[in-house]
Structure formats: structure tokens, C-alpha cells
Amino acid sequence: MHLPVVLVLVLFAVQAYTASLSNPHIGVVVPHQYIVVLKDGFSSTARDTLVESLQKNYDVEIRKRFSHVMSGFSATMNKRAVIKVMELDEVKYVEEIVIGGITEVASWGLDRVDARTGLDDRYNPKYSGEGVSVYVLDTGIRQTHNDFGRRAAYGYDAVDDDFESDDCHGHGTHCAGTTSGTEYGVAKLSNVYGSRVVNCLGIGPIDWVIAGMDWVLAEGIRPAVLSMSLGYPRSQALDDAVARVNSGGFTVVGAAGNGDNDACLYSPAGAEDTYTVAATDDNDIRAYFSSYGSCVSIFAPGVDIVSAGHLSDDDEAIMSGTSMATPHVAAKMRKIMILAMVSCSVQLCTANLRHGNPHKKVPVSHLYIAVLKMNLQYRDFVNGVDQFMGQGDI
């Protein structure tokens, strides 16, 4: 039995509002464009048969096909086609496509993440990231930048639907430099793959980022971390994609957002399986722009961060945002997970850090002390992790 069509449209419509991020386009609903998620177990072959039938009988233009993070597709459809699709037994839900993108507002951030407190003008890591892959879903990457050596590679370009994900904005190269750069990077021997899921303005429809995640799940090399310094209004489809990627062996690290508001309003920040990163300044204070709340997992440096630029092979750039905090955590995520599992002798669970009144200017925990939500008392667990990490740098 089908729900009335009008009710279904209300249930699965993404909230149409302009999010409090740095780009006014973020949160805008794209007219006549939808993500169609099919029920679990629906094969790619069966999906393609369904798509062919829809194209034959209705005005449907396919945008992207998803085979790994979910079974489904995105399409441009008129109202008649949407109503027909929502009546199909094979369909799990339909979601409007919205615009999202980047959350942008040797670095002091490196100095901060290897010290228990304060800055000492040094970065002495004992973790190089060798053998770990970092997939940066962003504006692409300047693959030839000197700071990457030969450890950078193109990923999937969802904008042009190819595999030459050149960075025409700079945000993606900057984030990749923070994860993996020889000079600017936290994990200096890690391999980094730059996928392009937003355009030269740093924005794009949400199906582009889901397509990027679909490619990572299909082709990515494990062990790996997925770094997502971008945000969209809360989306069931994107949250489902995060869960699938996470269960497929990739740790998802995402930006909390730059709205000075609740990170749970956004995806992937609000997804249960995202390790969500908020930003602090060089005084260990929450950055004035950083989102906060129960969906935040950890804090990391995010103000005036120096990293690789995209204009030349030796270019550098200074950027601020939770986007810049995110790659600091992504680069060390594999190490944090290992330490947490050894310290607690249990599987790493969803992290959840609450720091009280978000408007109160108080110091907050940093990357060095990973606060994880376990079936233990909060204080006991923090003390346990702190004691273990005191034996050496993470």
C-alpha cells in the first residue's frame, strides 16, 4: 500500500534553506533534480533495467548511477516522472538534490597536534602515515605540487565524469597538503588521492559527492581514510552513503561546518558514522566560526593554516575553517583508531565530544587527547587514553 504522494513528497524533501556556511549557494534546492535510492539488495543490472524503462516512458535524464554506497541513481525529472518513481515498489526513498560544498572561512597546526599543551615551534611526529591512503573529496588536487613528491594521484572527477581531477579552486590541494605534504602535512609518507566533487567555485549538487564516495568504495585501497571538508543540509542519502563507506573499511572524517551553530544540521557532519571535526585557534579556543554540539567528535587547528596552494608546484596558501581542521585529524585517524583499540581492548565506537556552552570561550580538547564515547564512564576513559598516549606521540 502506497502513502499518498503529497505526504511522501513532504517526508523525503530536503529542507530548503540557505545554511549558515560561508557560501550563500549552499542549501539551495536544484529544481527538478532528485536522488532515487532503491531498496537494499537491488542489483546494478536491475537498476539499469528500471532506468531504461523510466527513460523510455517518462521525461527522465540520468545524472549519476550509484552501485556501491547504495543502489540508486540521480536524475532530472518532471513532476509526472517523480510521482511515478515514488509509486514504485523498488524505491526506498527519493530526495531532492541540494547544493553544498566546501566550508572554508610550515603551519602552527602541525606544531599543535604533536604537543599535549600549547606550542613549542616544533613538529616531531613518530607517525608517518606510511602505507595509509587518504582520499580527499573536495575541489580536486594539484597532483604535481612539490610538497606531495610522488605520493599524490588523481581520483574520480564527478564534475567532468573523468579521472583528471585538477584543482581549479585551491581548497582540495590545501586539505591534501595538510594530510600528506612533505612540509605541510601531518602524515608525511601517506598516499593521497584527490577527487573532485565540487566545482571551481567550491559548490556542487549533492549527487556529485555521493558519486565520489561510490568510486572510493569500489576502487579505494585499504587501509584508508576519507577526508570530507564540505557540507550540505542534512541528507538521508549522504548519511546512508557515509554508513556504507564506513562499513566497507574506510574511516570517514568530516568538517563540522563554519556556521557557529549545531553541526548536526549538516551532512556528513551529522551522520552517525562520521568522525566530525570542529576548529580551534592557536590559543586553544573554539574558533568563532566553528560549528559545535553533540555531533562533534574532536577539535583540531583550523585558523590561519598554511598548506599547499594550487597556482604553482611550489605555491602555498593560508586558509581557515573546519575544512582545515578536518585533514589534521584525517591524517592521524588510523593511529588514533589503533591506540583506542589497544587502550580499551574494544572496537572503536562513534566519537562524541561535548564541550558545554558553545558560546563560552573555554579551552577545548585537541587531537592529542582523543575523547571517545565508549561503554565506560567519560572521565575514566579520558584518563585511560591520556595515560596510554603519554608513552609517546601519536
C-alpha positions in Angstrom: 0.0 0.0 0.0 1.4 3.4 -1.0 1.3 6.5 1.1 -0.4 9.4 -0.6 2.0 11.1 -3.0 1.8 14.5 -1.3 2.7 13.0 2.0 5.7 11.2 0.6 7.0 14.4 -1.0 6.9 16.1 2.3 8.6 13.2 4.1 11.5 13.0 1.7 12.0 16.6 0.7 15.3 18.0 1.9 14.8 21.2 4.0 15.2 24.1 1.6 17.1 26.8 3.4 20.4 28.6 3.0 22.7 27.1 5.6 24.8 29.3 7.7 28.0 28.5 5.9 30.5 30.7 4.1 28.8 30.2 0.7 25.3 31.6 0.1 24.5 28.9 -2.5 24.8 26.1 0.0 21.4 24.7 0.9 19.7 25.8 -2.4 17.4 23.1 -3.8 18.1 22.3 -7.5 14.8 22.3 -9.4 13.7 19.0 -10.9 16.7 17.1 -9.8 16.5 14.1 -7.4 18.3 11.2 -5.9 16.5 7.9 -6.1 17.5 5.3 -3.6 16.4 1.7 -4.3 15.7 -0.9 -1.7 18.6 -3.0 -0.3 19.7 -5.9 -2.5 18.7 -4.3 -5.7 21.4 -5.2 -8.2 23.0 -2.8 -10.7 21.6 -4.8 -13.6 18.1 -4.5 -12.2 18.6 -0.8 -11.6 19.7 -0.2 -15.2 16.7 -2.1 -16.4 14.5 0.2 -14.3 16.3 3.2 -15.6 15.8 2.2 -19.2 12.1 1.8 -18.6 11.8 5.2 -17.0 13.7 6.8 -19.8 11.5 5.1 -22.4 8.2 6.1 -20.8 8.9 9.3 -19.0 11.0 12.5 -19.3 14.0 11.3 -17.2 17.6 12.3 -17.7 20.1 10.3 -15.7 22.9 12.2 -13.9 24.8 9.6 -11.9 24.4 5.9 -11.1 25.3 4.5 -7.7 26.3 0.9 -7.2 28.4 0.6 -4.1 27.4 3.2 -1.4 23.8 2.4 -2.4 21.8 1.1 -5.2 20.2 4.0 -7.0 20.7 6.9 -9.3 20.2 10.7 -9.6 18.2 12.2 -12.4 16.5 15.2 -13.8 12.7 14.5 -13.8 9.5 16.4 -14.3 6.7 16.1 -11.8 4.9 13.3 -13.6 8.0 11.2 -13.6 8.7 11.9 -9.9 5.3 10.8 -8.9 5.7 7.6 -10.9 9.1 6.8 -9.4 7.8 7.3 -5.9 5.0 4.8 -6.5 7.4 2.1 -7.5 7.8 -0.8 -5.0 11.5 -0.9 -5.8 12.1 2.6 -4.5 13.2 3.1 -0.9 13.1 6.9 -0.9 13.5 9.9 -3.1 15.4 13.0 -2.1 15.8 16.4 -3.7 19.2 17.4 -4.8 20.7 20.4 -3.0 23.8 22.5 -3.4 26.6 22.0 -0.9 30.4 22.5 -0.9 33.5 23.4 0.9 33.4 25.1 4.3 36.3 27.5 4.0 36.3 30.6 6.0 55.1 25.3 7.9 51.7 25.6 9.9 51.1 26.2 13.6 48.6 23.4 13.3 51.4 20.8 12.9 53.1 22.2 16.0 49.8 21.9 18.0 48.9 18.3 17.2 52.1 16.8 18.4 52.1 18.5 21.8 50.0 17.8 24.9 49.6 21.5 25.6 50.5 24.7 23.8 53.0 25.4 21.0 56.8 24.8 21.1 57.8 25.7 17.5 58.5 22.0 16.6 56.7 19.1 14.9 58.3 15.8 15.8 56.0 13.0 14.7 56.5 9.4 15.4 53.7 8.5 13.0 54.5 9.0 9.3 51.3 7.5 7.7 53.4 5.2 5.5 51.2 2.6 3.9 48.0 4.5 4.5 45.9 6.1 1.8 43.9 9.3 2.3 41.1 10.1 -0.1 40.2 13.8 -0.2 36.8 14.5 -1.6 37.0 18.2 -2.4 37.9 20.6 -5.3 40.5 18.2 -6.7 44.3 18.3 -6.3 47.3 19.8 -7.9 49.0 16.4 -8.3 52.3 17.8 -9.4 52.8 20.0 -6.4 56.3 19.6 -5.0 55.1 19.0 -1.4 53.5 15.7 -2.5 56.5 14.1 -4.0 55.2 11.2 -6.0 52.6 10.2 -3.4 49.6 12.2 -4.9 47.2 10.9 -7.5 44.0 11.9 -9.2 40.8 10.4 -8.0 37.4 10.5 -9.7 36.2 13.8 -11.1 32.4 13.8 -10.6 32.1 17.3 -12.2 33.5 16.2 -15.6 32.9 12.5 -15.1 36.6 11.6 -15.7 39.8 10.9 -13.8 41.7 14.1 -14.2 40.6 15.9 -11.1 42.7 19.1 -11.4 42.1 21.7 -8.7 40.8 25.0 -10.1 39.9 26.4 -6.7 42.7 25.5 -4.2 40.7 24.1 -1.3 41.3 20.5 -2.1 45.1 20.9 -2.7 45.3 22.8 0.7 43.5 20.0 2.5 45.6 17.3 0.8 48.7 19.2 1.7 47.7 19.1 5.4 47.2 15.3 5.3 50.1 14.3 3.3 52.5 17.1 2.4 56.2 16.7 3.0 56.4 20.2 4.5 52.8 21.0 5.5 51.5 17.5 6.1 50.7 15.6 9.3 51.2 12.1 7.8 54.2 12.9 5.6 54.5 9.5 3.9 50.9 8.8 3.3 49.5 8.5 -0.2 46.8 11.0 -1.1 44.1 10.8 -3.8 42.3 14.0 -4.7 38.7 13.6 -6.0 36.8 16.5 -7.4 33.2 16.6 -6.2 32.6 20.4 -6.3 33.3 22.9 -9.0 35.7 25.8 -9.3 33.5 27.9 -7.1 33.6 25.3 -4.4 30.0 24.2 -4.7 28.1 21.4 -6.4 25.0 19.2 -6.2 24.9 16.5 -3.5 24.9 13.7 -6.0 28.4 14.6 -7.1 29.8 13.9 -3.6 27.8 10.6 -3.4 29.3 9.6 -6.8 32.7 10.3 -5.4 32.1 8.2 -2.4 30.8 5.4 -4.6 34.0 5.4 -6.6 36.1 5.3 -3.4 34.2 2.3 -2.1 34.7 0.5 -5.4 38.3 1.4 -6.2 39.9 2.6 -3.0 43.0 1.0 -1.4 42.6 -0.1 2.2 43.6 0.9 4.9 42.3 4.3 4.1 40.7 7.4 5.4 38.1 9.5 3.6 38.5 13.2 4.3 35.5 15.4 3.6 35.9 19.1 4.2 32.5 20.0 2.8 28.9 20.3 4.0 25.3 20.0 2.9 21.9 20.4 4.6 21.2 17.2 6.5 20.6 14.4 3.9 19.5 10.9 4.4 21.1 9.8 1.2 24.5 11.2 2.1 24.3 9.8 5.7 23.5 6.4 4.2 26.5 6.7 1.9 28.7 7.5 4.9 27.5 4.4 6.7 28.1 2.2 3.7 31.6 3.6 3.2 32.5 3.2 6.8 31.3 -0.4 6.9 33.3 -1.0 3.7 36.6 -0.3 5.5 37.1 3.5 5.2 37.1 5.8 8.2 35.1 8.9 7.3 36.3 12.2 8.7 34.2 15.3 8.1 34.1 19.0 8.8 31.7 20.3 11.5 30.8 23.4 9.5 31.5 27.1 9.8 28.1 28.3 10.9 28.7 28.8 14.6 25.8 26.5 15.1 24.8 22.9 15.6 26.9 20.5 13.5 24.0 18.1 13.5 22.2 20.3 11.0 24.6 19.2 8.2 25.8 16.1 6.3 28.2 14.4 6.5 28.9 16.2 9.9 25.7 14.9 11.5 26.0 11.3 10.2 26.4 8.7 13.0 29.4 7.2 11.3 31.3 10.4 10.6 34.2 11.4 12.8 33.3 15.1 12.9 36.0 17.8 13.4 35.5 21.3 14.8 38.1 24.0 14.8 40.2 25.9 17.3 42.6 28.8 17.1 46.2 29.0 18.3 45.0 29.8 21.8 43.2 26.5 22.2 39.8 28.3 21.9 36.9 27.2 19.7 37.2 29.2 16.5 34.5 31.9 16.3 33.0 30.3 13.2 33.2 26.7 14.2 30.0 24.6 14.5 29.6 22.6 17.7 27.3 20.2 19.6 26.7 16.6 20.2 27.8 15.5 16.6 31.3 16.9 17.1 33.9 14.2 17.8 37.1 16.2 18.2 38.8 19.6 17.8 41.8 20.4 15.7 43.6 23.5 14.5 41.6 25.4 11.9 42.6 29.1 11.9 45.3 30.6 9.5 46.6 27.2 8.4 49.4 27.2 5.9 49.5 24.4 3.3 50.0 23.7 -0.4 48.4 26.1 -2.9 47.1 25.2 -6.4 48.6 28.0 -8.5 52.0 26.5 -9.0 54.1 23.5 -7.9 55.6 25.4 -5.0 52.6 27.6 -4.1 51.4 27.9 -0.6 48.1 29.3 0.8 46.7 30.3 4.1 43.1 29.2 4.9 40.8 29.0 7.9 37.8 26.8 8.6 36.7 23.4 10.0 37.8 22.3 6.5 41.4 22.9 7.6 40.8 21.2 11.0 39.5 18.1 9.3 42.7 16.9 7.4 44.7 17.3 10.6 42.5 14.5 12.1 42.2 12.5 8.9 45.9 12.2 8.6 46.2 10.6 12.1 43.0 8.7 12.1 44.5 5.3 11.6 46.9 5.8 14.5 44.1 7.1 16.8 42.0 4.0 16.0 44.9 1.7 16.8 45.6 3.5 20.1 41.9 3.5 21.1 41.5 -0.2 20.4 44.7 -1.1 22.3 43.8 1.1 25.2 40.2 -0.1 25.6 40.5 -3.6 24.1 37.2 -3.0 22.2 36.2 -1.8 18.8 36.4 1.9 18.2 32.9 3.4 18.6 31.4 6.6 17.4 33.2 9.5 19.0 31.2 12.2 20.7 32.7 15.2 22.4 30.5 17.8 24.2 32.1 20.9 25.5 29.3 22.7 27.2 28.1 26.1 26.3 29.3 26.7 22.7 29.5 30.4 23.2 31.7 30.3 26.2 35.3 30.9 25.4 37.0 28.0 27.2 39.9 25.7 26.2 38.9 22.5 24.5 40.4 19.1 23.9 42.7 18.7 20.9 43.8 15.9 18.6 46.4 14.7 21.1 43.7 13.6 23.6 41.2 11.6 21.6 37.9 11.5 23.6 35.8 8.5 22.5 32.3 7.6 23.6 32.5 4.1 25.0 30.5 2.0 27.4 32.7 3.5 30.2 32.5 6.5 32.4 33.6 9.6 30.5 36.2 10.6 33.0 37.7 7.1 33.4 38.0 6.7 29.7 39.7 10.0 29.1 42.2 9.2 31.8 42.9 5.8 30.3 43.6 7.2 26.8 45.6 10.1 28.2 47.8 7.7 30.2 48.4 5.4 27.2 49.2 8.3 24.8 51.6 9.7 27.4 54.0 6.9 26.4 54.7 8.6 23.0 53.5 10.9 20.3 50.5 9.9 18.1 
